[in-house]
Amino acid sequence: MRTFYIETLGCQMNVLDSELAGSALLRAGLQQADTLADADVILYNTCSVREHAEDKVYSALGRLKNWKQTKPHSILGVIGCMAQKDQKLVFQRAPHVDFVLGPGRLDVLVDTIQQLHSERPRPTKTVCVSLHRPTNKHVDVLESFRQYNPERTIHDVTEPSLVRIMFGCDKFCSYCVVPFVRGPEQSRPPQDILNEVQHLADQGVTQITLIGQTVNSYRHQEGRKQTRLADLLYRLSDIASIEWIDFVTNYPLHIDDDLLQAVRDLPQVSKHLHIPIQSGSDAVLKRMNRNYTATQCREMTDRIYGTIPGATMTSDFIVGFCGETDEDFERTVDLVEYCRFRNSFIFKYSPRPGTRAAELYADDVPEEVKKYRNNHLLEIQIEISRQLATESESE
């Protein structure tokens, strides 16, 4: 066991998890390979948010069958959200995979690989995942989604370093698997975050991006003292060598005035906010279990532009969600035109097994309608983006 290679799909949470996993393997004595073919250990860090991401992983795993046959002492592992969701199903679809590890169990990654290596040439198939989550108040489940955030060495200090301030999600949007594969919401102690950022600054890092599934839900209680994201931004801005701070991804309901004032007043903090809204129809938002209305999103937009000079926003939208009518879609168009996002990421809805939407609602919008709405909304967003770019150039 000399070299490893990690293929990462999905969000910035996965990017950071891969960075942490790679650091752990380097500390264990392995070297990072330049290509898949050169590696003795290959890890696929997976995403379950959309079906396409899972299909891409299984297709890639299939192509590695010959690699496994030509390197009998090699180890192939699947980690991340798809690993937590599919568990032993991974072995059924890709029998040459050696182990499956959920995102809440990265703390045993090195031990798992070492154990498999010691069992060569016939290692035991290994699954190590967190407990099933029937509710966000189940204490054992909370404990099984372990916070894994060890110190790491940064090799490129010119890029923003990711800093996780919270784990998991408690929003339970009906279309989303994240609360089940990432576990209950857990905010890290602020001093731990400050220590990590100082450690990064000592290595020469000047830019950081704070990440969380809904990063502005950050809330840490210690005795009578509560720390929210705005408080954390003020404390991080006191670290002298940190010149730029960003944070993603935000939940619309938690864009409060204290946070906006911190963004406005702290020169280090980016004036750009990414806020996934998903739909402009109240009926669709209700089925999505987003817990806000289009009117609240408009009011939020007014507060952002009214509080932060030069603020920009981006967003995410899902078109073709269960029961979405032409009128529902037009309300989404109206909201996009009102909010004037710098950019929007637009996706066609696809049902995810295990979500409430897949259980409760029919996927009843035809594929050709989804495709039309996707393209039409994208055209509108492109025109808004063009207008904003022209306005910015003329200033």
C-alpha positions as CSV (number, residue, x, y, z in Angstrom):
1,M,0.0,0.0,0.0
2,R,1.9,3.0,-1.3
3,T,-0.3,5.4,-3.1
4,F,-3.9,6.7,-3.1
5,Y,-6.2,8.6,-5.3
6,I,-9.5,10.3,-4.4
7,E,-12.2,11.2,-6.9
8,T,-14.7,13.7,-5.5
9,L,-18.2,14.5,-6.6
10,G,-20.7,16.9,-5.1
11,C,-20.7,19.9,-2.9
12,Q,-18.0,21.7,-1.0
13,M,-18.7,19.5,2.0
14,N,-17.4,16.6,0.0
15,V,-14.4,18.6,-1.3
16,L,-13.4,19.3,2.3
17,D,-14.0,15.7,3.4
18,S,-11.7,14.5,0.6
19,E,-9.1,17.0,1.7
20,L,-9.3,15.7,5.3
21,A,-9.3,12.1,4.1
22,G,-6.2,12.8,2.0
23,S,-4.4,14.4,4.9
24,A,-5.1,11.4,7.1
25,L,-3.7,9.0,4.4
26,L,-0.6,11.1,4.0
27,R,-0.1,11.0,7.8
28,A,-0.4,7.2,7.6
29,G,2.5,7.1,5.1
30,L,0.8,6.9,1.8
31,Q,1.6,9.2,-1.2
32,Q,-1.0,10.8,-3.4
33,A,-1.0,9.4,-7.0
34,D,-1.4,11.6,-10.0
35,T,-3.8,9.2,-11.7
36,L,-6.3,6.5,-10.9
37,A,-4.1,3.9,-12.7
38,D,-1.1,4.7,-10.5
39,A,-2.9,4.3,-7.2
40,D,-3.0,1.3,-4.8
41,V,-6.0,2.7,-3.0
42,I,-8.9,4.5,-4.8
43,L,-11.6,6.3,-3.0
44,Y,-14.8,7.6,-4.5
45,N,-16.3,10.4,-2.4
46,T,-19.9,10.4,-3.5
47,C,-23.0,12.6,-3.7
48,S,-26.7,11.6,-3.4
49,V,-28.4,14.9,-4.1
50,R,-29.3,13.9,-7.7
51,E,-29.7,10.6,-9.4
52,H,-27.3,11.6,-12.2
53,A,-24.5,11.9,-9.6
54,E,-25.1,8.4,-8.4
55,D,-25.3,7.0,-11.9
56,K,-21.9,8.6,-12.6
57,V,-20.3,6.9,-9.7
58,Y,-21.6,3.4,-10.5
59,S,-20.5,3.8,-14.1
60,A,-17.0,4.9,-12.9
61,L,-16.8,2.0,-10.5
62,G,-17.7,-0.4,-13.3
63,R,-14.8,0.8,-15.3
64,L,-12.4,0.0,-12.4
65,K,-13.2,-3.7,-12.5
66,N,-10.1,-4.3,-14.7
67,W,-7.9,-2.2,-12.5
68,K,-8.9,-4.4,-9.5
69,Q,-8.1,-7.6,-11.5
70,T,-4.7,-6.3,-12.6
71,K,-3.8,-5.1,-9.1
72,P,-4.9,-7.9,-6.8
73,H,-3.6,-6.0,-3.7
74,S,-5.4,-2.8,-4.5
75,I,-8.3,-1.4,-2.4
76,L,-11.4,0.3,-3.7
77,G,-13.6,2.3,-1.3
78,V,-16.8,4.3,-1.6
79,I,-17.3,7.1,0.9
80,G,-19.6,10.0,1.3
81,C,-23.4,10.5,1.0
82,M,-24.2,7.7,-1.5
83,A,-22.2,5.3,0.7
84,Q,-24.4,6.3,3.7
85,K,-27.6,5.9,1.6
86,D,-26.9,2.8,-0.4
87,Q,-24.7,0.9,2.1
88,K,-24.6,-2.8,1.1
89,L,-26.3,-2.1,-2.2
90,V,-22.9,-0.7,-3.4
91,F,-21.5,-4.3,-3.2
92,Q,-24.5,-5.6,-5.2
93,R,-23.9,-3.1,-8.0
94,A,-20.1,-3.1,-7.8
95,P,-18.9,-6.4,-6.3
96,H,-15.3,-5.4,-6.6
97,V,-15.6,-2.6,-4.1
98,D,-13.9,-3.4,-0.8
99,F,-15.5,-1.0,1.7
100,V,-18.3,1.5,2.2
101,L,-17.9,4.4,4.6
102,G,-20.5,7.1,5.5
103,P,-19.5,10.7,5.8
104,G,-20.1,10.5,9.6
105,R,-17.4,7.8,9.9
106,L,-14.3,9.3,8.2
107,D,-12.6,8.9,11.6
108,V,-12.1,5.2,10.9
109,L,-10.9,5.5,7.3
110,V,-7.2,4.8,7.9
111,D,-8.0,1.9,10.3
112,T,-10.4,0.4,7.7
113,I,-7.8,0.5,4.9
114,Q,-5.1,-0.9,7.1
115,Q,-7.4,-3.8,8.2
116,L,-8.3,-4.6,4.7
117,H,-4.7,-4.6,3.6
118,S,-3.8,-7.0,6.4
119,E,-6.5,-9.4,5.2
120,R,-5.2,-9.7,1.7
121,P,-5.7,-11.5,-0.6
122,R,-9.3,-12.1,0.7
123,P,-10.4,-9.1,2.7
124,T,-13.8,-8.9,4.4
125,K,-16.3,-6.6,2.8
126,T,-16.7,-3.7,5.2
127,V,-19.6,-1.3,5.8
128,C,-19.2,1.5,8.4
129,V,-22.0,4.0,8.4
130,S,-23.9,6.1,10.9
131,L,-27.2,5.0,12.4
132,H,-30.5,5.4,10.6
133,R,-32.1,8.7,11.4
134,P,-35.9,8.4,12.1
135,T,-35.9,11.8,13.8
136,N,-33.5,14.7,14.5
137,K,-33.9,14.2,18.3
138,H,-32.5,10.7,18.5
139,V,-29.4,11.0,20.7
140,D,-27.7,7.9,19.5
141,V,-28.1,9.0,15.9
142,L,-26.5,12.3,16.8
143,E,-23.5,10.6,18.4
144,S,-23.1,8.2,15.4
145,F,-22.6,11.1,13.0
146,R,-19.2,12.0,14.3
147,Q,-17.6,15.4,13.8
148,Y,-14.4,14.8,12.0
149,N,-12.3,17.9,11.5
150,P,-8.6,17.3,12.3
151,E,-5.8,19.7,11.6
152,R,-4.6,19.7,8.0
153,T,-1.7,21.0,6.0
154,I,-2.6,23.4,3.2
155,H,-0.6,23.0,0.0
156,D,-2.0,25.9,-2.0
157,V,-2.4,29.0,0.2
158,T,-3.5,31.1,-2.8
159,E,-6.9,29.5,-2.9
160,P,-9.6,30.0,-0.2
161,S,-9.5,27.3,2.4
162,L,-12.8,25.6,3.4
163,V,-13.7,25.7,7.1
164,R,-16.6,23.7,8.2
165,I,-18.6,25.5,11.0
166,M,-21.4,23.0,11.2
167,F,-22.4,19.5,10.3
168,G,-25.8,18.0,9.2
169,C,-29.2,19.6,8.5
170,D,-32.5,19.7,10.3
171,K,-34.6,21.3,7.5
172,F,-36.0,18.1,6.1
173,C,-36.9,19.6,2.7
174,S,-39.2,16.9,1.1
175,Y,-36.9,16.4,-2.0
176,C,-33.6,16.1,-0.1
177,V,-31.7,13.2,1.3
178,V,-29.1,15.4,3.1
179,P,-30.6,15.2,6.6
180,F,-30.5,11.4,6.4
181,V,-27.0,11.0,5.0
182,R,-25.3,13.9,6.8
183,G,-27.2,13.6,10.0
184,P,-28.6,16.0,12.6
185,E,-27.5,19.7,12.7
186,Q,-24.4,20.2,14.9
187,S,-22.6,23.5,15.2
188,R,-19.0,23.5,16.2
189,P,-17.8,25.4,19.2
190,P,-16.6,28.9,18.1
191,Q,-13.2,28.5,19.8
192,D,-12.5,25.4,17.8
193,I,-13.3,27.3,14.6
194,L,-11.1,30.2,15.6
195,N,-8.3,27.8,16.4
196,E,-8.6,26.2,13.0
197,V,-8.6,29.5,11.2
198,Q,-5.6,30.7,13.1
199,H,-3.8,27.4,12.2
200,L,-4.6,28.1,8.6
201,A,-3.5,31.7,8.9
202,D,-0.2,30.5,10.4
203,Q,0.4,28.5,7.2
204,G,-0.1,31.6,5.0
205,V,-3.8,31.3,4.2
206,T,-5.5,34.7,3.7
207,Q,-8.9,33.6,2.4
208,I,-11.5,31.3,4.0
209,T,-14.9,30.0,3.1
210,L,-17.1,28.9,5.9
211,I,-19.4,26.0,5.0
212,G,-22.4,24.3,6.3
213,Q,-25.5,22.7,4.8
214,T,-27.4,25.8,5.9
215,V,-24.5,27.9,7.1
216,N,-26.5,30.8,8.5
217,S,-28.3,28.3,10.8
218,Y,-25.1,28.2,12.8
219,R,-26.0,28.5,16.5
220,H,-23.7,27.4,19.4
221,Q,-24.9,27.6,23.0
222,E,-22.4,27.5,25.8
223,G,-24.0,28.2,29.2
224,R,-26.0,31.4,28.8
225,K,-23.9,32.6,25.8
226,Q,-25.1,32.0,22.3
227,T,-23.0,32.5,19.2
228,R,-24.6,33.0,15.8
229,L,-23.0,33.4,12.4
230,A,-22.9,37.2,12.7
231,D,-21.0,36.9,16.1
232,L,-18.6,34.4,14.5
233,L,-17.8,36.7,11.6
234,Y,-16.9,39.5,14.0
235,R,-14.5,37.2,15.9
236,L,-12.9,35.8,12.7
237,S,-12.3,39.3,11.3
238,D,-10.0,39.9,14.3
239,I,-7.5,37.4,12.9
240,A,-5.1,39.9,11.4
241,S,-3.9,38.0,8.3
242,I,-7.3,36.8,7.2
243,E,-8.2,39.2,4.3
244,W,-11.4,37.6,2.9
245,I,-14.2,35.6,4.4
246,D,-17.1,34.0,2.5
247,F,-19.9,31.7,3.7
248,V,-22.2,29.2,2.0
249,T,-24.9,28.0,1.7
250,N,-27.6,30.2,3.2
251,Y,-31.2,29.4,4.2
252,P,-33.6,32.2,3.2
253,L,-35.4,32.4,6.6
254,H,-32.2,32.9,8.5
255,I,-31.0,36.0,6.6
256,D,-31.5,38.2,9.7
257,D,-30.5,41.9,10.1
258,D,-27.6,41.1,12.4
259,L,-26.0,39.0,9.7
260,L,-26.6,41.6,7.0
261,Q,-25.1,44.3,9.2
262,A,-22.0,42.2,9.8
263,V,-21.6,41.6,6.1
264,R,-22.0,45.3,5.5
265,D,-19.6,46.5,8.3
266,L,-16.8,44.0,8.1
267,P,-14.4,44.8,5.1
268,Q,-13.1,41.2,5.1
269,V,-16.5,39.6,4.5
270,S,-17.7,39.0,0.9
271,K,-20.7,41.1,-0.1
272,H,-22.0,38.1,-2.1
273,L,-24.7,35.7,-0.8
274,H,-25.7,32.4,-2.2
275,I,-29.3,31.7,-1.1
276,P,-31.1,28.7,-2.7
277,I,-34.8,29.6,-3.0
278,Q,-35.9,26.6,-5.2
279,S,-39.3,28.0,-6.3
280,G,-41.4,31.2,-6.5
281,S,-44.7,29.4,-6.0
282,D,-46.0,29.2,-2.4
283,A,-47.8,25.9,-3.2
284,V,-44.6,24.3,-4.5
285,L,-42.6,25.7,-1.6
286,K,-45.1,24.1,0.8
287,R,-44.8,20.7,-0.9
288,M,-41.1,21.1,-0.7
289,N,-41.3,21.8,3.0
290,R,-39.2,25.0,2.7
291,N,-41.2,26.8,5.4
292,Y,-41.1,30.3,3.7
293,T,-43.1,32.1,1.1
294,A,-42.3,33.9,-2.1
295,T,-43.3,37.2,-0.4
296,Q,-40.7,36.5,2.4
297,C,-38.1,36.0,-0.3
298,R,-38.9,39.3,-1.9
299,E,-38.7,41.0,1.5
300,M,-35.4,39.3,2.1
301,T,-34.1,40.6,-1.2
302,D,-35.2,44.2,-0.4
303,R,-33.4,44.0,3.0
304,I,-30.2,42.7,1.4
305,Y,-30.0,45.3,-1.3
306,G,-31.2,48.0,1.2
307,T,-28.6,47.1,3.8
308,I,-25.4,46.1,1.9
309,P,-24.3,48.6,-0.8
310,G,-23.2,46.6,-3.9
311,A,-24.5,43.3,-2.6
312,T,-24.9,40.4,-5.1
313,M,-26.9,37.2,-4.8
314,T,-27.0,33.8,-6.5
315,S,-29.5,31.1,-6.0
316,D,-30.7,27.5,-6.8
317,F,-34.0,26.6,-8.4
318,I,-35.7,23.2,-9.0
319,V,-38.2,23.1,-12.0
320,G,-40.8,20.4,-12.6
321,F,-41.3,19.6,-8.9
322,C,-44.3,17.4,-8.1
323,G,-47.5,19.1,-9.0
324,E,-45.8,22.2,-10.5
325,T,-48.3,23.9,-12.9
326,D,-47.6,26.5,-15.6
327,E,-48.9,29.1,-13.2
328,D,-46.5,27.9,-10.5
329,F,-43.6,28.1,-12.9
330,E,-44.5,31.6,-14.0
331,R,-44.4,32.7,-10.3
332,T,-40.8,31.3,-10.2
333,V,-40.0,33.4,-13.3
334,D,-41.5,36.5,-11.6
335,L,-39.4,35.9,-8.5
336,V,-36.2,35.5,-10.5
337,E,-36.9,38.7,-12.4
338,Y,-37.6,40.5,-9.1
339,C,-34.6,39.3,-7.2
340,R,-32.1,39.9,-10.1
341,F,-29.6,37.2,-9.1
342,R,-26.2,37.4,-10.5
343,N,-26.5,33.7,-11.4
344,S,-28.8,30.8,-10.7
345,F,-28.2,27.1,-10.8
346,I,-31.3,25.5,-12.3
347,F,-32.1,21.8,-12.0
348,K,-34.9,19.5,-13.2
349,Y,-36.5,17.6,-10.4
350,S,-35.7,13.9,-10.0
351,P,-37.2,11.9,-7.2
352,R,-34.7,10.6,-4.6
353,P,-35.6,7.3,-2.8
354,G,-36.1,7.7,0.9
355,T,-37.3,11.3,0.7
356,R,-40.8,12.5,1.7
357,A,-41.5,13.8,-1.8
358,A,-40.8,10.4,-3.3
359,E,-43.2,8.8,-0.8
360,L,-46.0,11.4,-0.9
361,Y,-46.1,12.9,-4.4
362,A,-46.2,11.7,-7.9
363,D,-43.4,12.8,-10.2
364,D,-46.1,14.0,-12.6
365,V,-44.5,16.8,-14.6
366,P,-43.5,15.3,-18.1
367,E,-39.8,15.3,-18.9
368,E,-40.3,17.5,-21.9
369,V,-42.0,20.1,-19.8
370,K,-39.2,20.0,-17.2
371,K,-36.7,20.5,-20.0
372,Y,-38.6,23.5,-21.4
373,R,-38.9,25.1,-18.0
374,N,-35.3,24.5,-17.3
375,N,-34.2,26.1,-20.6
376,H,-36.6,29.0,-20.3
377,L,-35.6,29.9,-16.8
378,L,-32.0,29.7,-17.8
379,E,-32.5,32.0,-20.7
380,I,-34.1,34.6,-18.4
381,Q,-31.3,34.3,-15.9
382,I,-28.6,34.6,-18.6
383,E,-30.3,37.9,-19.7
384,I,-30.4,39.2,-16.1
385,S,-26.7,38.3,-15.7
386,R,-25.8,40.1,-18.9
387,Q,-27.7,43.2,-17.7
388,L,-26.0,43.2,-14.3
389,A,-22.6,42.8,-16.0
390,T,-23.3,45.7,-18.3
391,E,-24.4,47.9,-15.4
392,S,-21.3,47.0,-13.4
393,E,-19.0,47.9,-16.3
394,S,-20.6,51.3,-16.7
395,E,-20.2,52.3,-13.1
